[in-house]
Amino acid sequence: MDRQLQIIGFGPAALGLFIAADRERKLPALLSLGVEVHERSASLAQWDCLAYDIQANSPIQDFLKGIRPDGAFAQCLRQRDVQRWLQEPSRILSLDSVSAFLRQLAQVVLELCAEHPATTVAFGRQVDAVQQSDAGFTCWGDWGQLTSRYLVLACGAQGRELQVPCAKMRQMIEQDWPAPLGSDPVLRGQADAQLRDALGQGRQVLVLGGSHSAFSTVEYLLRRFSDAWAPRSLHVLCRKRPGLWMASGTPSALLQPGDLVDEVTGEVNRFRGLRGSARQTLLDIESGRSPGVVLHIGDPDFHLWQRAAPLLINATGYEARMPELRDPQGCAMALDTLQGNLCKHPLSHELTCAGQAVRGLFGTGLGFSDRRGETVEVGVNFFHGRCASNILDAVL
């Protein structure tokens, strides 16, 4: 066996494992375990996790309070900017700023690896397939293969493909919109030139989706191209009206059908409600304060848009970026999902297939969910949440 543990991905969720280990004073044990981290970015300089020009979905305290102030990452907390953040824990920062901070945390992990050769972060390494066996898991790619007893999927997320159940409608979309923009490149500023050209030609823009990323996309478009929007030129298509996050103690009279009050924190729509700028954007649209935007609720009929030929942006949300998984017989392994997220066993916290835990296989970050009673926890912060701690308890 080559390693005890492999981690696919070196984004925020993977960083959370090292931060949790430091917080729980298990970092020396983790670094000496025999860990191989596979990261598809060519180098740390090309590492761009969460580099979006929008507000974070969480206050800065959610990125800071899980970091041990006297531990291996303490130097990152001593910076002048971070010291100011610590004085304003409820402050909401841009994700660009958060991404730059995360890169500094990643640099610390690389320095730790240089001192502990049993742990390696390999850049430029795409894992194409994973084979389960009695020995554990073998990861494959054009770089070769590696086997470990445990495997953590921290692969990050990718935009969901358009889900159109009607075959005729799907064929029409593929013909009229062969290459719709995704919200990911839009929010990174990578589609600005294409958007500017479309708006200059008088084309309408159609944003499809009711997720947080959809209304973050709308907020970005309104802010970035503020002078370019004619009345009713930006359209948002949602199957249903998105729920709003609301603080604990919200009067029941303000709740809408379908709102869910978290049984622990009392927050409304804790894991699925719009927050921050995305929330305010929806409220501005509904109140008429954004006359350039039209909100459409219900199943979209794309036939209505054929003649107008708007620029289509797919903002239907994200899903885990997964390698191909094979069971010991070499057959595709279909992991269990719930509400679009991969499920974990309630006791062992391993991922499940056909209701059974897959021994030694874990997942963390976007696209993976924990169950707490009737609540499906998604997007649990990877620094101070329990996901990383559960994995460490299993592998150490």
Secondary structure by P-SEA (a helix, b strand, c coil): ccccbbbccccaaaaaaaaaaaaacaaaaaaacbbbbbbccccccccccccccccccccccccccccccccccccccccaaaaaaaacccccccaaaaaaaaaaaaaaaaaaaaacccbbbbccccccbbbbcccccccccccccccccbbbccccccccccccccaaaaaaaaaaccccccaaaaaaccaaaaaaaaaaabbbbbbbcccaaaaaaaaaaaaacccccccccbbbbbcccbbbbbcccccccccccccccccccccccccccccaaaaaaaaaaaacccccbbbbcccccccccccccccccccccccccccbbbccccccccccccccbbbccccccccccccccccccccccccbbbbccccccccccccccaaaaaaaaacc
